[in-house]
Amino acid sequence: ITFQVDTIKKIGTTIGTFTLLSSKVLFLGGSLNTLNLPGSKLKQNFKGCMRKVFYKADGIELNLIELGRDKHDLIDVVGDVQFGKCHIHIDPEPITFTSPDSFITLPKWDVSKGGNLSLKFVTNEPNSVLLYNSRSENHDDFLAVEMLDGFLFFVFSIGLNSQRLRVTEQKINDASVHEIYINMTKEAGYIDVDGHRTDYAIPGKSVLSPHGKLYLGGIGDREDRFLLPKEIWAGVLGYGFVGCLTNFFMNGESFELPALSVEQMVPGVKNECQNMKSQCLKRPCLHQGNCAKGWNRFICDCRQTGYYGTLCEHVASTLHFEGTQFMKITLEGESKSEVEDISLRFNTVRPHGLLFLAASGKSKDIMELLLESGTIKFTIKLGSGTRTLITGQSLNDGQWHTVFVKRRARTVELAVDYNLPVTEELPATSSVSEFHGEASKLTDDNTIHGYASFIGLMQQLVFNKKHYFEMAKSGKAKNIEVSAQFDGGSNIARDPITFKQTSAFAELSTLNIHLLFVISFKFKTTEPDGLLLYSGGKEKDFLALELVDGYIYYTYNLGNGAQVIKGNTPGPLNDNQWHLVSLSRLEKNSQLFRVDINPTEMIPVLNGRAIHFDLEGPLYLGGVKKTVFANLPKSIRSKHGFQGCMASIDLNDIYPKVLTNATHLHGPVIAGCKGPNRECHPEACLNQGECMQQWNSYICNCDLTSYSGHSCSEGDYSYCS
């Protein structure tokens, strides 16, 4: 045997007594299954140019290239073989997907006679869908290659069987080039990643359906997202591919990806492959958002902040729950899932409350997230398997906390804030969650029984990258029903009453807050001063809340001396808007005082003999008798009662209806809150007099004018000599 390349010649001999070569088929440039050819150690077909290919045997001479070009019956040409174009042949150019929403559409991969598919890619992002051979409405077959948490997975369903194979032992989001080669026949196939081969079988000898499309870099348009199989985890979680991709071949045919992206007008695709330095060095994320390095981009994680957006630049919507409000998401049809990423921020002083519930009337599957005795409790039931995870402590401290739930099939993680997650494995009975119709509920809509209603604030409900609070506030999501109030609940008021005069007030039964307690209410006024709440006690004990110059003050004495705490607000509160006041003592050594969604004041309780409130006598709302003000503790500065509205009164889990539950009513205390009868208007005060709004009327300040009178209309004459 003589073998020669250019001027280099090698001569050898065969082993044995035979001299004849028996041949039936000759392959030129490769085959549909090159690695399985006898004697082959390669998997990749030839890429490049050939000229003057001759086959001579037994007096026969064949010019194989000319026969192929002339479509001779002896020759089968498979794939994109171009004749007469060697002078313009170049290697395929790479492309970069700069956005997870970008994708390129290709024809369905035809494997009816067997096939192969290959590509090279590079990225440093841990989650992505590299390619998706979609299913259609009438065919369930699909195929996908995805990366999750840095590991590569090959996922497919042919006939009635689906398989999910992890095909890498190590994480490959390492900014290095990786090569994938997939081979498929009717019976079996394999996927090779960087020389590591994983074989698979296809039960029933089914063939991948020729319907649908092949997407590179993502999971296609909105219609295909709706049909997305539950087995494609990265796709279900909302990830696309961000990184470089090149050398894409399907059944031996190469595709010019840059030209396709231009032809399809795909946004977010560049005709290059370049890895830039980390953009997190510039600290682009606002409001303490966490910056993660992506492929030529930064990724801001805003879930533990009160903001959302690419840069954490938008103020997140805040929902206020008072125990009877809810948010309900109704699914359009059946929802099946094997993975979930859920996060939610909350702020409360209550130790118990339902945060999140996903349930269905047709299946027994359930996911519930509870605040129980100040800890987070997450229970998940899929099929006949149930697991409960518990984490955190003292989370009802009036501060914002973020809960994270992460499920990957049977593995469930639960974490709070920056603490390490707790993990549980579900029993092997099921890993698929099934929900129908009403799926996600927050707190209580009077259809959820057996749960303590949540009272407090929530932000940032994110379920598989969907921001449900922002969707609900926009009004565009028709399947979301909300009775809770947005932006701190400034507009909600339960059982409002009005103190029409500063001499009006109500007496209620003794306030029982010996040690631990929660008190909250809302008020609305235009008056800068007035006593809101007062309760006296034995010896020196007392508790009071009052307005002074528009600011709220908490004044109290446990027996160790009076303490005065000013509410943490950026400005005065006599602005004719509802304001929420919360005062609580959840543990022996501290109290919490908060106004609206402003930062909470933590008030230490000094160790000593007097650590309890020993209150007695009535609780006064809106003021006390005029003759009593002079006898109040000197630390209380009010000289008259409160004039305005109060509502949503919570006295340590007692929710009084003041007009019916009061032991005595003094002066005009009426139901509802109508606000001022006469309001300031441009012509209220003349001659540049200043209009000052009062609760039932207004007055004109004429001090900076030369006029006087009710409306600054009377001339003020002065004489000089």
C-alpha positions, 0 to 999 in steps of 0.5 A: 500500500502506497500513501502519499501527501504532496511530496511525502510518500509512505509504503506499507504492506497488509497483514495476512494472505488476502490481497482483495479489498471488498467495498460496497459504499464510499464516503467522501467528506464524512457521513451521517454517523462518522464516529461509528464508521469502522476504524473511525476515531473522529466525530466531525465531518470534513470542512473545507475544499476538495479538488480532483477526487478520483477513484480507480479500480479494476479498470474503472476510473470515477471523477467523484466531484464531477459525478456529484456536481452532475447528480449522477445516480451513483452519487448521493450528495448530503447537506450543503456541498457547494461545487465550484466555489472553493475560491470563496470558502471561509470559516463560519463567523461567530455571533454574540447574543447580547440579550437573553430575549434574542434568538435565531429561527432555523428549520426543524431538524430532520432526523427521519434518516438519522442526523447530526448537529454540532456547534461551539459556544462560550459564555460565563453565565450559568443559566441558558437555553442554547437551542430548542427544537420546538414542539407544536400544538399537535405534536409533543416531540421536542429537543433542547440543550440547556445550561442550569447552574453551570451544568449542561443538559440534553433534554428531549421527548420522542413519542411518549418518552422524555429524557433529561440527561446531564452531559457534563461532570463539571460546570462549563460557564467558564468563558472557554470554548466548548463543542457539542456534537449530537447524533440521533437515529431511530433507535439511539444516539449520543451527545458529545461535549468536549470529547465526553460522550453520553449515549442514550436510547430511544424506546419504541424506535420513534422519530423526532417529529418534523413539525415545529422550528429550531431556535438558537439562543432562546425559546422562540416567540410568545406562542412557543413559550406558551407551549414550552415543555416543563422538562426544559428547566432553564426555559421555564425559569425565563432564561435565554442564552447570552454568549458566543455561538459559532460553527453550527452544522445540521446534518452536515450543512453549515449555517451563516448565522450573521446573515440569518440574524440580519435577514430575520432582523434579530435585535441583540445579536452582534457579528463578533465574539469578544469577552470584555472585562467585568462591568461590575467594577463600575458598581452600576447597580443602584440602591445596593443591588447585587451585581453579577458578571455576565457575558459582556454585561452586568446583571443586577439582582434587586430582589433584596431591595425596594427597587426593580429594573435593569439597574434597580432604578424603579421604586418597587410597588408596596402592597399593604395588607390589613388582614382582610385584603388579598391578591389572587392570580388565576391561571388560564389553564393547567400549569405543570412545573418541575422547577420554581424560583420564588422570592418575596419581601415582607415587613410586619410586626405580627408573628403569624401570617400567610405569605403565599399559597399555591393550590388547586381544586383539581389536584392535591398539590400545594405550596404554602409560605407562612410566617409562624411565630416569627419564623418562615415555614415552607410546605410543599406537597407534590403527589403523595410526598410532603416536605416542610422547611423552616428557617429564620427567627424574629422576622416580625421585627418591623424590618424588611426581609426577603424569602427565597424558594428554589426548587429543582425537581425533588430538591427544595431550598429555602433561605431568608435574607443573606443566610445560608439555605436549608435543603430538603429532598422530596420523596421519589413519588413525584417532582411535577407540580400541577395547578389549575385555575386559582393558583397563587394567593396572598393572605386571605380572600375569605376562601382560605381557611385555617391560616392567620391573615397577614398584616403588614407590607409586601414587595417584590413577588417574583415567580420565575422572573415574573414580577407579579406586583408590578404586573398587577399595578400596571392593570395589564394582567387581567388574571390578577385580582387585588384588594390590598392597597398599593404603596403602603396602603395610603388609601385604605381605611377600615371603620373610619371615624371623625373627631369633628372638634378638638373637644371630641373624644372616645373612651374605651375599655382598659388597654391590656398590654402588660408585656408584649403587644401590637398597637396600630391605627391610621389618622388623617388631619390638617391640624398640627397638634392634638392628642391621639391616644392616651392610657393612664396607669398605676403610679407613674405608668402611662402611654400616649401618642400625640401630634406636635407641630405636625410630627408624631411623638410616642411618650410613655413611662414604665415606672423608670421615668418618662421617655419621648420618642419622635416618629421617623418621618421626612416631614410633618404629617398634617397633610390631609393624607392617611398615615399608618402608625405602628407601635409594638413590643415583640420581646421584653427588651425592645419596642418598635415604633414605625410611621408608614413605610419609613424606617422603624425606630427601635426603642430599648427597654432598660433592664430594671424592676419596672418593665411592664405597663401597668395600665388601668382606667379607660383608653382615650382616643382623640383626647381627654376632658379639657380639665384633665389636660393640665393633670397629664404627665408633663412630658405630654405637650398636647393642650387639646384633643385631635381633630381629624379622622382615625381608622383601622384601629388595632389594639393588640388583636382587638379591632374596635368599632369605636361608635358601638364599642366605646363606653362613652363618646364625648362631643361630635364623633361621627362615622366616616371621614369626609375631610374639610368642609371648606378647602383653600382655593386660589381666591380664598385669601386676597392681596397675597395673603397665605391660606392655611387649611384647618380641619373644618375650614381655613384661615387667612394669614395676613401678617405679611401684607398691609391688609387684615380681616377674614380674607385679607381684604380690609385696608390697614391704614397707618399714619406717620409724622 
